[in-house]
Amino acid sequence: MRVRTAVLAAVTAAIGGASVATAGAQTVPAQIVPAKRPAATADAKWPDGLMAFALPYSPYLFDLVVHAGRSVAEITYGTRRYDPVTRSLVVTDLEIRRAAFQASIGQLRVSVDEAVYENVAVDTRALPLDPTTRAILRKLDRETVTGDVAVTGRMDAAAADYDLSASLGIDGAGTLEITAELEGFHILAPIEGFDGIDADATPKFAGRLRSARIAFADAGLASALYEVLGGQQGMTAEQARGTASMMAGIGVTALFSELPGGRSPRLQEMARSWSATIQSFLIQPDRLEVSLDPASPLDLARLTRGTVGAEDILALNPTVVAGRSRRVALVDPTTIALAPDGPIEAVLPAAEALVEGRGVPQDIARGVTLVLPTARSDNRAAIGLLARALALDPGVAIAQDQLRGAYAALLLAKADKLSVADGSLDALRRRLSPEELAAAEDEALQRWRRTKIGESQRQIEIGAFEARDWPTIRRLAFAYYEGATMPRNLMRAYGWASIAAAGGDRLAAGLRDDLTAAVSEGRMVLPMERARKATDDLWRLIVSDAPSGGRGADAGAAPPEATPQTSPRAQQIPGASRSETGASDGSPRLPADAAARDTPEASDGPGPTETPGPAD
């Protein structure tokens, strides 16, 4: 058994083991010269979604819409074009006329995540407005309403997460702003006879609210309202202002008192504060903002299933603020002199300001320099900020010795369901050698193994290899390749796919062949010779068990370093960690001579010479 264990130790130089230099030193027949693989190139990038795909053709689609619309209205425009820099459709001097109705848009700009309408003008004189609205517009001298409209919406289509924002500014009246962050948001249409609802029932909202804000900045609308509505009640504008303030003070407090549980001292105190704020705004209109910031995302069903109670209001954590608009604090960039290893509570805000360019001119490279050490220590906020920085500038300057850590951090971020742009990962891959890529992927996996889910996944791998469970091994191969539920690791993806394919799994064979073709065609970087050697060695371990009884004659003898609690099969799997064999540092257990050659320092994380076995 000791001889066999020594042989197994040599396998630990596999998949993530022997370096390219060692492989290159192996003796091969002189007449066999392996072809040089083409340099890896990124696949042609498909647009992210139908809208992005269609936008380059949007001028022609716009023409089609205009031609169809000309059957119901007179439509003209100045220019229309697709802007490849902002990736948006731009239309100028659009005019729509039908009888006495006229509307125009000075410039229209539509992209994947925003729609901006500038210098909008709508002649309301031909519209059937109610007398009060008509009187207010005349008081404002704005029967032709002018202003700007902007709508933005960033979406994670897979998770149905939305970050929405809308702004409506009307000249001489005011500006209304609305923002909302939603998780898993869906509008469920009613289905007759399903779940006991009628076909005419209203749609249901599903999802969670992260935050919301509605703000109004007055620019003359309040004064016009006081004059018109006050006049209708036989009051002056000042009398109407005072009456509105008094009524608001009473009404807000009464509104919350009538809710289930609304007489709780906390809610009553908050209601009095909101009432005073609204009264202050009505007396001297300027800006009023209502914000909802729940401590954790709030299930929308709590707000739509029926009567909203005091607990629901308190869970929303609402605030009401009146006064001048909040301004971004301006910072002199020379005053940001933090060390990257400084306190996290100081480093992260400074790095975020630099990355986003908020309060200070944008400097993504400096922000990345600040945040990278914290990201490498598995801080979720830092990893997310690093992903954001690389999405904004995939080619940002990063020291070569820091690229591996940055790539490993992004792999962890993607496995942790943070938003990571594929372009950011591709940009880092192009700047790393095959050995550096393999080392970074092993480092990310080793860090992930320290998590609860990573430890559970490791046990699944051990069990799959012990049982020769080819479908599970194939699913692991796809998981390693896709990097969505665990950090991406192409060495393991190829190795596990090859093992499952050798066991008869046809889907695994397809993945193995696709990976081989991608490397041969230069679309993927993977040290294939090393991966194949490691796979062959691992396969020999799997088939070395005698069919009768499932173990060889010496399988019952544990290696010297194993503990009685360790599974004998786990002892034979390349890459089985000391945490599985009774050791404490989590690095692969090798015989002394192999460990001296092939095992990286445990404190440095797995390097290019570590074996990514089924459990590491």
Backbone torsions as a table, in degrees:
resi	resn	phi	psi	omega
1	MET	NA	-36.5	180.0
2	ARG	-63.2	-39.0	178.0
3	VAL	-63.0	-42.0	-179.1
4	ARG	-66.2	-38.0	178.4
5	THR	-62.4	-38.1	177.8
6	ALA	-64.1	-38.0	176.9
7	VAL	-64.8	-41.7	179.3
8	LEU	-61.5	-34.2	-179.8
9	ALA	-61.9	-33.7	178.9
10	ALA	-64.6	-27.7	179.5
11	VAL	-67.0	-21.9	-179.7
12	THR	-69.3	-3.6	171.2
13	ALA	-92.4	13.6	-174.4
14	ALA	-91.6	-163.6	-171.6
15	ILE	8.7	-58.7	174.2
16	GLY	-106.1	21.6	-169.4
17	GLY	-97.7	-104.4	-169.1
18	ALA	-54.4	137.2	-178.0
19	SER	-74.1	165.1	179.3
20	VAL	-62.3	-37.1	-179.7
21	ALA	-61.5	-41.5	178.8
22	THR	-65.5	-43.8	179.2
23	ALA	-61.7	-39.2	-178.8
24	GLY	-67.0	-22.3	-178.0
25	ALA	-83.8	-8.1	179.7
26	GLN	-66.2	146.4	-178.8
27	THR	-77.9	128.6	176.9
28	VAL	-131.5	154.9	177.3
29	PRO	-56.2	138.9	-173.6
30	ALA	-62.4	-30.2	-175.7
31	GLN	-79.7	-10.3	-179.2
32	ILE	-97.1	109.0	-180.0
33	VAL	-118.0	111.3	-178.5
34	PRO	-64.1	140.6	179.1
35	ALA	-67.9	142.5	177.7
36	LYS	-72.9	127.3	-179.0
37	ARG	-74.2	143.1	177.0
38	PRO	-66.7	152.9	177.6
39	ALA	-63.2	142.7	-178.4
40	ALA	-66.7	133.8	176.1
41	THR	-127.3	148.9	-179.4
42	ALA	-70.7	144.7	173.5
43	ASP	-62.3	153.6	173.5
44	ALA	-57.3	122.2	-172.8
45	LYS	-77.6	124.4	174.8
46	TRP	-82.7	145.0	178.5
47	PRO	-61.8	149.0	179.8
48	ASP	-82.9	83.8	175.9
49	GLY	108.1	163.2	-177.4
50	LEU	-63.0	-39.4	-178.3
51	MET	-61.3	-45.6	179.7
52	ALA	-64.6	-34.9	178.8
53	PHE	-66.8	-38.1	-174.0
54	ALA	-83.0	-22.8	-172.5
55	LEU	-57.3	-41.7	178.2
56	PRO	-58.6	-22.9	178.8
57	TYR	-99.1	7.0	-173.7
58	SER	-61.6	-33.6	177.0
59	PRO	-58.1	-36.9	-179.5
60	TYR	-74.9	-36.6	175.5
61	LEU	-66.2	-36.8	177.7
62	PHE	-63.5	-42.7	177.3
63	ASP	-59.5	-39.8	179.9
64	LEU	-63.3	-43.2	178.9
65	VAL	-64.4	-43.0	-179.4
66	VAL	-62.3	-45.0	-179.9
67	HIS	-62.1	-38.8	177.8
68	ALA	-68.7	-39.5	-178.3
69	GLY	-70.6	-22.1	-178.7
70	ARG	-69.4	-5.9	175.1
71	SER	-81.4	-14.0	-179.0
72	VAL	-120.6	-12.7	-178.0
73	ALA	-157.6	160.9	173.3
74	GLU	-83.8	119.1	-176.8
75	ILE	-127.2	126.1	174.3
76	THR	-134.9	161.8	176.4
77	TYR	-153.7	163.2	-179.5
78	GLY	-83.2	-65.2	179.8
79	THR	-137.7	158.8	170.1
80	ARG	-146.1	138.5	-176.3
81	ARG	-159.3	163.3	172.9
82	TYR	-102.8	125.1	179.8
83	ASP	-96.1	109.8	-176.3
84	PRO	-71.0	-20.2	-179.9
85	VAL	-74.5	-51.9	178.0
86	THR	-88.3	-4.1	179.8
87	ARG	51.4	57.0	-176.4
88	SER	-144.7	155.1	171.6
89	LEU	-84.7	129.6	-179.8
90	VAL	-121.1	123.8	178.3
91	VAL	-124.9	135.5	179.7
92	THR	-118.0	151.0	171.9
93	ASP	53.1	48.2	177.3
94	LEU	-80.7	130.6	179.8
95	GLU	-131.0	138.3	178.9
96	ILE	-129.2	127.4	-178.6
97	ARG	-135.0	139.5	173.5
98	ARG	-150.1	108.6	-176.2
99	ALA	57.2	-124.1	-177.2
100	ALA	-84.1	-10.3	-178.4
101	PHE	-79.4	135.8	176.8
102	GLN	-140.8	139.0	175.3
103	ALA	-145.7	149.0	179.5
104	SER	-146.3	153.9	175.7
105	ILE	-130.7	119.2	-178.9
106	GLY	-63.0	-45.0	176.1
107	GLN	-149.4	134.3	177.3
108	LEU	-116.2	129.6	179.6
109	ARG	-133.4	119.6	-176.5
110	VAL	-126.8	126.8	175.5
111	SER	-130.1	-170.2	-177.5
112	VAL	-61.1	-40.3	-172.2
113	ASP	-119.2	12.0	176.7
114	GLU	-156.0	153.3	173.4
115	ALA	-137.7	122.5	-176.2
116	VAL	-124.0	127.3	178.5
117	TYR	-119.2	111.7	-175.5
118	GLU	-107.9	147.4	179.6
119	ASN	54.3	50.4	177.2
120	VAL	-79.8	137.2	176.9
121	ALA	-136.9	126.9	179.1
122	VAL	-127.2	120.4	177.3
123	ASP	-81.7	110.3	-174.7
124	THR	-88.4	-2.8	-173.9
125	ARG	-64.2	-26.6	179.5
126	ALA	-94.6	2.0	-178.7
127	LEU	-91.4	145.9	-179.4
128	PRO	-81.2	74.8	-179.0
129	LEU	-88.9	154.1	176.7
130	ASP	-72.4	157.8	-174.3
131	PRO	-58.0	-38.2	-178.2
132	THR	-65.3	-46.5	178.5
133	THR	-61.9	-41.5	178.2
134	ARG	-61.2	-42.9	-179.8
135	ALA	-64.4	-38.4	179.0
136	ILE	-66.1	-42.1	179.0
137	LEU	-63.4	-38.9	178.7
138	ARG	-68.5	-38.8	177.0
139	LYS	-61.4	-36.9	176.9
140	LEU	-77.7	-10.4	-173.5
141	ASP	57.8	44.7	-175.5
142	ARG	-133.6	46.0	177.1
143	GLU	-65.8	-25.8	166.1
144	THR	-97.9	103.6	-175.1
145	VAL	-78.6	130.6	178.5
146	THR	-126.4	153.4	178.8
147	GLY	165.2	-164.4	-178.5
148	ASP	-130.0	151.1	177.0
149	VAL	-131.9	133.9	177.0
150	ALA	-137.4	132.9	178.4
151	VAL	-131.9	127.4	176.3
152	THR	-126.3	147.8	179.1
153	GLY	-155.1	108.2	176.0
154	ARG	-98.8	130.3	-170.5
155	MET	-129.5	137.6	166.4
156	ASP	-99.7	98.4	-171.7
157	ALA	-61.2	-37.6	-176.3
158	ALA	-64.8	-43.1	-177.1
159	ALA	-93.1	-4.2	-176.4
160	ALA	58.5	39.2	175.9
161	ASP	-96.7	140.6	-176.1
162	TYR	-133.2	138.9	171.4
163	ASP	-121.6	100.5	-170.2
164	LEU	-109.5	147.1	178.3
165	SER	-152.1	137.8	178.3
166	ALA	-140.4	142.5	179.7
167	SER	-137.4	129.4	177.1
168	LEU	-124.8	112.8	179.0
169	GLY	-112.7	120.3	179.4
170	ILE	-111.5	120.3	-178.3
171	ASP	-56.4	133.4	177.3
172	GLY	76.7	-2.3	-179.0
173	ALA	-118.7	-59.0	-179.6
174	GLY	160.3	-176.7	-178.8
175	THR	-128.8	129.9	177.2
176	LEU	-110.1	129.4	179.6
177	GLU	-125.4	136.0	178.8
178	ILE	-134.8	132.6	174.6
179	THR	-134.2	152.8	177.9
180	ALA	-156.4	140.6	173.6
181	GLU	-118.0	121.8	-174.8
182	LEU	-125.0	144.5	176.2
183	GLU	-114.8	134.6	175.5
184	GLY	54.1	41.1	-172.3
185	PHE	-81.8	129.8	177.6
186	HIS	-139.7	147.9	170.3
187	ILE	-110.7	109.3	-174.2
188	LEU	-93.7	115.5	-180.0
189	ALA	-74.0	143.8	179.1
190	PRO	-69.2	143.0	177.3
191	ILE	-123.5	122.9	-175.8
192	GLU	-60.2	130.1	177.8
193	GLY	80.8	-1.2	-178.3
194	PHE	-99.6	129.0	-179.0
195	ASP	56.6	26.9	174.6
196	GLY	69.9	25.7	179.4
197	ILE	-110.9	158.2	178.8
198	ASP	-88.9	159.6	-178.5
199	ALA	-65.6	-26.5	-177.4
200	ASP	-91.5	10.3	178.0
201	ALA	-67.9	157.2	-178.8
202	THR	-77.5	152.7	176.7
203	PRO	-60.8	153.1	178.9
204	LYS	-107.7	144.7	178.2
205	PHE	-101.4	129.7	177.3
206	ALA	-122.1	145.7	-179.6
207	GLY	135.8	-168.1	-177.8
208	ARG	-134.5	144.3	179.2
209	LEU	-98.5	120.0	175.2
210	ARG	-85.1	-43.2	179.3
211	SER	-166.5	161.4	176.6
212	ALA	-156.1	154.5	179.7
213	ARG	-152.4	137.8	172.2
214	ILE	-132.9	130.4	-176.7
215	ALA	-138.3	144.6	176.4
216	PHE	-130.9	126.2	176.1
217	ALA	-109.0	116.6	-174.7
218	ASP	-77.6	140.0	176.0
219	ALA	-135.5	28.1	178.3
220	GLY	131.2	-14.4	-177.3
221	LEU	-65.0	-42.0	-176.7
222	ALA	-60.8	-44.1	-179.5
223	SER	-62.4	-41.1	178.8
224	ALA	-64.9	-39.5	177.9
225	LEU	-61.8	-44.6	-179.6
226	TYR	-61.1	-41.7	-177.7
227	GLU	-68.3	-46.4	-176.4
228	VAL	-71.5	-53.0	-177.6
229	LEU	-68.1	-37.1	176.6
230	GLY	-63.8	-42.5	178.9
231	GLY	-61.6	-35.9	178.5
232	GLN	-66.2	-24.0	179.0
233	GLN	-102.0	8.3	179.3
234	GLY	74.3	28.8	-179.7
235	MET	-120.1	156.5	172.0
236	THR	-76.9	170.6	179.2
237	ALA	-61.2	-40.4	-178.9
238	GLU	-67.7	-39.3	177.6
239	GLN	-64.8	-40.0	177.9
240	ALA	-64.1	-38.2	178.1
241	ARG	-61.8	-47.7	-179.8
242	GLY	-64.5	-41.3	179.6
243	THR	-63.7	-43.3	179.5
244	ALA	-61.5	-41.8	179.5
245	SER	-63.2	-44.2	-179.4
246	MET	-65.3	-44.4	-178.2
247	MET	-64.3	-38.3	179.5
248	ALA	-64.4	-41.0	179.8
249	GLY	-60.2	-42.0	179.8
250	ILE	-74.1	-43.6	-173.3
251	GLY	-65.4	-41.0	-178.1
252	VAL	-63.8	-47.3	-179.5
253	THR	-61.8	-43.4	-179.1
254	ALA	-66.5	-36.6	-178.3
255	LEU	-58.3	-46.3	-177.3
256	PHE	-77.9	-27.0	178.2
257	SER	-64.9	-29.4	-176.2
258	GLU	-83.3	-7.1	178.8
259	LEU	-74.5	154.1	173.2
260	PRO	-58.1	122.2	-176.9
261	GLY	76.4	12.5	-173.9
262	GLY	-72.3	-9.7	-179.8
263	ARG	-93.0	13.5	176.4
264	SER	-64.4	139.8	-176.8
265	PRO	-54.8	-38.9	-177.4
266	ARG	-65.2	-47.0	-179.0
267	LEU	-66.3	-37.9	179.1
268	GLN	-63.2	-40.5	178.2
269	GLU	-64.4	-42.2	178.6
270	MET	-65.8	-39.5	179.8
271	ALA	-63.0	-40.0	177.9
272	ARG	-64.1	-38.3	178.5
273	SER	-65.9	-44.0	178.8
274	TRP	-63.0	-41.0	-180.0
275	SER	-59.7	-44.7	-180.0
276	ALA	-64.1	-37.8	179.9
277	THR	-66.0	-44.4	179.9
278	ILE	-65.4	-38.9	176.9
279	GLN	-60.9	-42.4	179.1
280	SER	-60.8	-41.3	179.7
281	PHE	-65.8	-42.9	-177.4
282	LEU	-66.8	-32.4	178.6
283	ILE	-72.4	-41.8	180.0
284	GLN	-133.7	82.5	-175.1
285	PRO	-60.3	130.0	175.2
286	ASP	-143.7	-81.1	179.9
287	ARG	-144.2	135.2	178.1
288	LEU	-127.2	131.1	-177.6
289	GLU	-132.8	132.0	175.0
290	VAL	-116.3	123.7	-178.2
291	SER	-120.8	144.5	174.5
292	LEU	-120.6	118.3	-177.6
293	ASP	-134.3	75.0	179.7
294	PRO	-61.3	147.0	-179.9
295	ALA	-60.9	-33.5	173.8
296	SER	-138.5	154.3	-177.5
297	PRO	-49.8	130.5	-174.3
298	LEU	-97.5	130.0	178.6
299	ASP	-63.2	123.9	-178.9
300	LEU	-63.5	-21.2	179.1
301	ALA	-60.9	-27.7	178.8
302	ARG	-66.3	-23.1	-177.2
303	LEU	-100.8	-11.0	-174.5
304	THR	-120.5	-5.3	-174.3
305	ARG	-82.6	-8.6	-178.3
306	GLY	158.4	-138.3	-178.5
307	THR	-70.2	129.5	176.4
308	VAL	-84.2	130.4	-178.2
309	GLY	-103.8	177.7	-178.6
310	ALA	-59.8	-38.8	-179.8
311	GLU	-62.2	-37.3	178.5
312	ASP	-65.8	-43.3	178.7
313	ILE	-62.1	-44.8	-179.2
314	LEU	-66.7	-34.8	179.3
315	ALA	-65.3	-28.5	177.9
316	LEU	-71.4	-18.2	-179.5
317	ASN	51.8	58.7	-175.5
318	PRO	-78.6	149.9	172.0
319	THR	-134.7	146.3	177.8
320	VAL	-126.1	126.0	-176.3
321	VAL	-130.2	134.7	174.9
322	ALA	-121.7	146.9	178.8
323	GLY	137.4	-165.6	-176.0
324	ARG	-67.8	152.3	-179.5
325	SER	-59.9	141.9	177.0
326	ARG	-69.6	140.1	-179.3
327	ARG	-114.4	148.0	177.7
328	VAL	-71.8	130.6	178.2
329	ALA	-70.0	125.9	-178.3
330	LEU	-88.5	137.3	-174.3
331	VAL	-125.3	137.9	172.8
332	ASP	-79.6	117.3	-176.0
333	PRO	-59.1	-24.8	179.6
334	THR	-69.3	-16.1	179.4
335	THR	-84.8	-10.0	177.3
336	ILE	-85.6	93.2	-174.7
337	ALA	-122.1	36.6	-177.6
338	LEU	-77.7	146.5	171.9
339	ALA	-82.3	145.2	-179.6
340	PRO	-57.1	-27.2	-179.9
341	ASP	-96.1	20.0	178.0
342	GLY	-72.6	-177.5	-179.7
343	PRO	-62.9	136.6	-175.5
344	ILE	-58.5	-39.8	-176.9
345	GLU	-64.9	-15.8	175.4
346	ALA	-101.5	-36.1	-176.4
347	VAL	-68.3	-46.5	-174.4
348	LEU	-62.4	-48.3	178.3
349	PRO	-61.0	-39.3	179.4
350	ALA	-66.0	-43.0	178.8
351	ALA	-65.0	-39.8	179.4
352	GLU	-64.4	-41.1	178.6
353	ALA	-61.6	-40.5	-179.9
354	LEU	-69.6	-41.2	-178.7
355	VAL	-67.7	-44.7	-177.3
356	GLU	-82.9	-15.6	-176.8
357	GLY	67.2	38.9	-178.3
358	ARG	-107.6	113.8	-178.5
359	GLY	83.9	-5.7	-179.2
360	VAL	-156.4	146.5	177.6
361	PRO	-56.3	138.6	-175.9
362	GLN	-60.4	133.2	176.5
363	ASP	-144.2	82.2	-173.6
364	ILE	-64.4	-39.6	-178.4
365	ALA	-60.3	-42.8	180.0
366	ARG	-69.0	-37.7	176.8
367	GLY	-62.5	-41.8	178.8
368	VAL	-65.0	-40.5	178.3
369	THR	-58.6	-39.7	179.5
370	LEU	-69.4	-41.8	-169.2
371	VAL	-88.7	-19.8	-172.4
372	LEU	-60.7	-47.1	178.6
373	PRO	-58.2	-39.3	179.2
374	THR	-68.3	-37.1	177.7
375	ALA	-64.2	-36.5	-179.7
376	ARG	-70.6	-16.6	176.6
377	SER	-91.7	15.2	174.2
378	ASP	70.8	27.0	173.3
379	ASN	-77.1	120.2	-173.0
380	ARG	-61.7	-44.0	-179.2
381	ALA	-63.1	-40.2	179.7
382	ALA	-67.5	-39.8	178.3
383	ILE	-63.9	-42.5	178.0
384	GLY	-62.8	-39.5	178.8
385	LEU	-67.7	-38.2	176.6
386	LEU	-62.6	-42.4	177.6
387	ALA	-61.6	-41.5	178.5
388	ARG	-63.1	-42.9	-179.0
389	ALA	-62.5	-43.5	-178.3
390	LEU	-73.9	-24.0	173.4
391	ALA	-70.2	-37.1	178.5
392	LEU	-71.0	-38.9	-178.2
393	ASP	-143.1	85.3	-178.4
394	PRO	-58.7	-26.1	-178.0
395	GLY	-95.9	18.2	-177.1
396	VAL	-57.6	143.3	-177.7
397	ALA	-66.8	123.2	175.3
398	ILE	-135.3	133.9	178.8
399	ALA	-56.4	141.7	-175.6
400	GLN	-56.5	-37.0	-178.8
401	ASP	-75.7	-6.2	177.5
402	GLN	-102.6	-10.9	-176.2
403	LEU	-63.8	-40.0	-179.3
404	ARG	-60.6	-44.5	178.9
405	GLY	-65.4	-37.1	178.6
406	ALA	-65.1	-42.8	-179.5
407	TYR	-65.6	-42.7	178.2
408	ALA	-61.5	-39.5	179.7
409	ALA	-63.6	-40.3	179.2
410	LEU	-68.6	-36.0	175.7
411	LEU	-61.2	-41.3	177.2
412	LEU	-65.6	-40.0	-179.4
413	ALA	-61.9	-44.0	-179.3
414	LYS	-65.7	-41.0	178.1
415	ALA	-65.6	-25.6	-179.6
416	ASP	-91.0	12.7	175.7
417	LYS	70.7	17.0	172.3
418	LEU	-78.6	155.4	-178.5
419	SER	-75.8	115.1	179.8
420	VAL	-127.8	119.2	-179.4
421	ALA	-71.0	134.7	178.1
422	ASP	-59.4	-33.0	178.9
423	GLY	-62.8	-32.6	178.0
424	SER	-66.2	-44.3	178.7
425	LEU	-65.5	-42.2	179.9
426	ASP	-62.5	-39.7	-179.3
427	ALA	-62.7	-40.0	178.5
428	LEU	-71.6	-38.6	179.6
429	ARG	-59.6	-39.2	-178.4
430	ARG	-67.1	-17.9	-177.2
431	ARG	-100.7	4.6	-179.5
432	LEU	-119.1	146.3	176.4
433	SER	-76.5	165.0	177.2
434	PRO	-54.9	-40.5	179.7
435	GLU	-67.5	-39.6	178.6
436	GLU	-66.5	-38.3	177.4
437	LEU	-62.6	-46.9	-179.9
438	ALA	-61.8	-40.3	179.3
439	ALA	-65.4	-41.7	180.0
440	ALA	-65.3	-40.6	179.3
441	GLU	-66.0	-37.2	176.1
442	ASP	-68.3	-37.9	178.3
443	GLU	-62.6	-44.3	179.3
444	ALA	-62.2	-41.6	-179.1
445	LEU	-66.5	-40.9	179.7
446	GLN	-62.2	-40.7	178.1
447	ARG	-67.7	-38.2	178.8
448	TRP	-66.7	-32.6	179.8
449	ARG	-61.5	-23.4	-178.7
450	ARG	-75.9	-11.9	178.5
451	THR	-83.6	164.8	-178.8
452	LYS	-63.0	-45.1	-179.3
453	ILE	-68.0	-34.1	177.9
454	GLY	-66.4	-40.1	177.7
455	GLU	-65.1	-40.6	178.0
456	SER	-63.0	-40.7	179.5
457	GLN	-64.4	-36.8	179.9
458	ARG	-62.1	-40.6	179.2
459	GLN	-66.8	-34.9	176.6
460	ILE	-62.4	-42.4	179.5
461	GLU	-62.3	-44.3	-179.8
462	ILE	-59.4	-46.5	-179.6
463	GLY	-63.2	-38.1	-179.0
464	ALA	-65.1	-41.1	-179.7
465	PHE	-73.1	-34.8	176.7
466	GLU	-63.3	-40.1	-174.7
467	ALA	-90.4	-0.3	-174.2
468	ARG	52.3	46.2	-178.3
469	ASP	-85.8	87.5	-173.1
470	TRP	-63.0	-41.5	178.4
471	PRO	-60.1	-40.9	179.0
472	THR	-67.2	-41.2	178.4
473	ILE	-63.0	-38.4	176.6
474	ARG	-64.7	-42.4	178.0
475	ARG	-62.5	-35.9	175.7
476	LEU	-64.6	-38.9	178.7
477	ALA	-61.0	-46.0	178.5
478	PHE	-64.6	-38.8	179.8
479	ALA	-64.0	-40.9	177.4
480	TYR	-66.5	-35.7	179.7
481	TYR	-70.2	-44.9	-174.5
482	GLU	-77.0	-31.1	177.5
483	GLY	64.8	26.6	-178.3
484	ALA	-95.1	-34.7	-179.6
485	THR	-109.4	-8.5	175.0
486	MET	-152.3	159.0	-178.5
487	PRO	-58.3	138.6	-179.0
488	ARG	-63.0	138.8	177.7
489	ASN	-149.8	99.0	-173.6
490	LEU	-69.2	-31.2	177.6
491	MET	-61.1	-46.5	178.8
492	ARG	-69.1	-38.5	179.8
493	ALA	-57.0	-47.7	179.8
494	TYR	-66.4	-45.7	-177.5
495	GLY	-62.3	-47.2	-178.1
496	TRP	-67.8	-37.6	177.6
497	ALA	-63.2	-41.3	179.7
498	SER	-65.2	-40.7	179.9
499	ILE	-64.2	-48.1	-179.3
500	ALA	-64.3	-38.1	178.8
501	ALA	-65.0	-41.5	177.8
502	ALA	-63.2	-27.5	176.8
503	GLY	-81.9	-3.6	175.5
504	GLY	110.8	6.3	-179.2
505	ASP	-85.1	115.6	-174.3
506	ARG	-73.1	-35.1	178.1
507	LEU	-64.4	-38.7	176.6
508	ALA	-64.1	-37.5	178.0
509	ALA	-62.2	-38.1	177.4
510	GLY	-62.6	-43.2	178.0
511	LEU	-64.4	-43.5	177.8
512	ARG	-56.6	-46.8	-177.9
513	ASP	-69.4	-35.9	177.7
514	ASP	-65.0	-41.6	178.0
515	LEU	-65.0	-42.0	179.0
516	THR	-60.9	-44.1	-179.5
517	ALA	-65.8	-40.0	-179.1
518	ALA	-63.4	-39.3	177.6
519	VAL	-69.4	-43.6	-179.1
520	SER	-62.5	-35.0	-178.2
521	GLU	-88.5	1.4	177.2
522	GLY	80.1	16.9	179.4
523	ARG	-92.8	-4.3	-178.1
524	MET	-152.1	144.8	179.3
525	VAL	-102.2	122.3	179.1
526	LEU	-160.5	125.6	177.2
527	PRO	-71.6	88.9	-169.6
528	MET	-65.1	-40.0	-177.9
529	GLU	-60.8	-42.7	179.3
530	ARG	-66.9	-41.0	-179.2
531	ALA	-64.1	-41.1	-179.7
532	ARG	-67.7	-40.9	179.0
533	LYS	-62.3	-43.7	179.5
534	ALA	-64.4	-40.7	-179.7
535	THR	-64.4	-41.8	178.9
536	ASP	-61.6	-43.5	-179.7
537	ASP	-65.0	-40.5	178.9
538	LEU	-66.3	-38.6	179.2
539	TRP	-63.0	-38.9	177.9
540	ARG	-61.1	-34.0	176.5
541	LEU	-65.3	-40.3	-176.6
542	ILE	-67.6	-43.4	-176.7
543	VAL	-82.7	-5.8	-177.4
544	SER	-74.0	-16.9	177.0
545	ASP	-69.8	133.9	178.3
546	ALA	-66.9	136.6	-179.7
547	PRO	-56.5	-39.6	179.6
548	SER	-78.7	119.4	179.8
549	GLY	85.0	-17.0	175.8
550	GLY	80.6	0.9	-178.5
551	ARG	-136.6	150.7	171.9
552	GLY	-75.2	172.0	-176.9
553	ALA	-61.7	-30.0	-176.7
554	ASP	-100.8	7.4	-173.7
555	ALA	-66.1	-25.1	-177.4
556	GLY	-75.5	-16.6	-179.9
557	ALA	-84.0	116.8	-176.8
558	ALA	-79.9	149.2	173.4
559	PRO	-58.6	156.4	-175.8
560	PRO	-55.1	-33.7	-173.5
561	GLU	-85.1	-7.5	-175.4
562	ALA	-76.9	153.9	176.2
563	THR	-100.6	160.7	-179.7
564	PRO	-59.8	-24.7	-178.1
565	GLN	-80.2	-9.5	-174.1
566	THR	-80.4	135.1	176.5
567	SER	-63.7	129.7	178.0
568	PRO	-56.8	-37.3	-179.2
569	ARG	-67.3	-38.3	179.4
570	ALA	-62.5	-30.3	179.6
571	GLN	-65.6	-24.0	-174.8
572	GLN	-96.1	-5.4	-178.3
573	ILE	-83.7	121.8	179.9
574	PRO	-56.4	134.1	177.4
575	GLY	92.5	-0.7	178.7
576	ALA	-60.3	130.4	-171.4
577	SER	-85.8	165.8	177.6
578	ARG	-65.5	-22.4	176.3
579	SER	-66.0	-22.4	176.9
580	GLU	-91.6	-19.3	-174.0
581	THR	-115.6	15.5	175.5
582	GLY	95.9	-9.8	178.0
583	ALA	-81.1	173.8	-168.9
584	SER	-117.8	-11.7	-171.0
585	ASP	-100.2	-2.6	175.0
586	GLY	77.9	3.9	179.3
587	SER	-93.9	158.7	-178.2
588	PRO	-61.0	140.3	177.5
589	ARG	-88.9	116.7	179.4
590	LEU	-123.1	159.7	167.6
591	PRO	-60.0	160.0	-171.4
592	ALA	-57.3	-41.9	-176.7
593	ASP	-69.7	-39.6	179.1
594	ALA	-69.3	-38.4	-179.6
595	ALA	-62.3	-37.8	-179.7
596	ALA	-66.5	-29.5	-177.8
597	ARG	-84.1	-42.0	-160.4
598	ASP	-117.9	-11.5	-173.2
599	THR	-96.7	125.7	176.6
600	PRO	-72.6	162.9	175.2
601	GLU	-60.6	134.5	-177.7
602	ALA	-61.0	-33.7	-176.9
603	SER	-71.1	-19.6	-178.4
604	ASP	-89.8	-5.0	-175.2
605	GLY	79.3	168.2	-178.0
606	PRO	-63.9	136.0	-179.9
607	GLY	-112.9	-167.9	-175.0
608	PRO	-68.7	-8.5	-180.0
609	THR	-107.6	15.0	178.2
610	GLU	-93.7	144.8	178.5
611	THR	-83.6	122.1	171.1
612	PRO	-85.9	79.4	179.0
613	GLY	-79.9	-178.7	-179.0
614	PRO	-57.6	-27.8	178.4
615	ALA	-140.7	112.2	-179.5
616	ASP	-130.1	NA	NA
